[in-house]
Amino acid sequence: MDKDRASARLRVLLRHLGGRSAGAVIAHHTSGTVSPAGFLPQQFQYTRDNNILSLEQRKFYEENGFLVIKSLVSDADIQCFRDEFERICRMEVKPLGLMVMRDVTTAKSEYVPSEKVITKVQDFQEDKELFRYCTLPEILKYVECFTGPNIMAMHTMLINKPPDSGKKTSRHPLHQDLHYFPFRPSNSIVCAWTAMEHIDRDNGCLVVLPGTHRGPLKTHDYPQWEGGVNIMFHGIQDYDKNNDRVHLLMEKGDTVFFHPLLIHGSGRNKSQGFRKAISCHFADANCHYIDVKGTSQENIEEEVLKIASKIHGVKDVSLKDVWKFRARVVKGERIDL
Ligand SMILES: O=C(O)CCC(=O)C(=O)O
């Protein structure tokens, strides 16, 4: 590729990824090296043919396993999600099935319902306002590029990463989300993660290891951290320490779509504020459940079933039952999931 074409391509990449997050992406050695002209559609295995993504965007996701779309969710919607989260924290609303989480350093202290003690709410499929995030047309338009037209919302979270207490417990260890999922194929699953405010390295942005979506699912377990680890924050020990790392610096409304095998995590929140993001894992309704017995996912199955029994009092259920209970169709028809 001659110099002019290379810099033109780089400009296109910059436009798609935008300002500072693009700055980080350029550091990845494969992001600007292949000519889109030489890339034939039949080579795509992680994205679908539907003309929503540009060739450069498809190429980028195929190579790196993530794609940032700038300013995708409006300020007004984000404010609505924030208000609803605060209502949940004050216990003014109690959506069915919602899991409310606290940081390991404060989990055992007295419970005062407030935004300052809740670090994550998970499984908000029965909260009309928060679940609206999973049905936003601007989100689903991109999701369809990875899942196809029949879309299930499988797993929902609003993460309220707290200022670190000094024990580094606000970190999220490097992991692959597929570890938590008993459904396949992995290429038909995608996460949408939207920044609810400016997010950078100071308040603990996402960090991703580009290209790792092309590797296998690795063994996960609790990291041996001195200050403790949050419940269900499993991590990978044996990732390639020389793999490039990209810190995703994002503005309010920016959304990253990423593959469930992409190794990612987030750093310590060194700021005084609570860093908020909202996310949903979507899957093609044609995906199927798998039995994780005898696989590396057995440890998370055991933990999830224990929690389901403790919080919801449900016994004799399988991991598949738990997932079927939380899954919701958001576009097209419900098929196998
Ligand atoms: O928002 C974060 O800090 C990380 C979230 C994440 O990777 C997860 O919950 O799987």
The ligand as an SDF file (V2000), in Angstrom:
LIG
                    3D

 10  9  0  0  0  0  0  0  0  0999 V2000
  -17.3110   -2.4060   33.0950 O   0  0  0  0  0  0  0  0  0  0  0  0
  -16.3120   -2.9870   33.4960 C   0  0  0  0  0  0  0  0  0  0  0  0
  -15.5420   -2.4670   34.2730 O   0  0  0  0  0  0  0  0  0  0  0  0
  -15.9770   -4.3910   33.0500 C   0  0  0  0  0  0  0  0  0  0  0  0
  -17.2010   -5.1310   32.7600 C   0  0  0  0  0  0  0  0  0  0  0  0
  -16.9270   -6.5080   32.2710 C   0  0  0  0  0  0  0  0  0  0  0  0
  -15.9820   -6.7670   31.6140 O   0  0  0  0  0  0  0  0  0  0  0  0
  -17.8540   -7.5520   32.6350 C   0  0  0  0  0  0  0  0  0  0  0  0
  -18.6890   -7.3550   33.5400 O   0  0  0  0  0  0  0  0  0  0  0  0
  -17.7520   -8.6480   32.0260 O   0  0  0  0  0  0  0  0  0  0  0  0
  1  2  2  0
  2  3  1  0
  2  4  1  0
  4  5  1  0
  5  6  1  0
  6  7  2  0
  6  8  1  0
  8  9  2  0
  8 10  1  0
M  END
$$$$
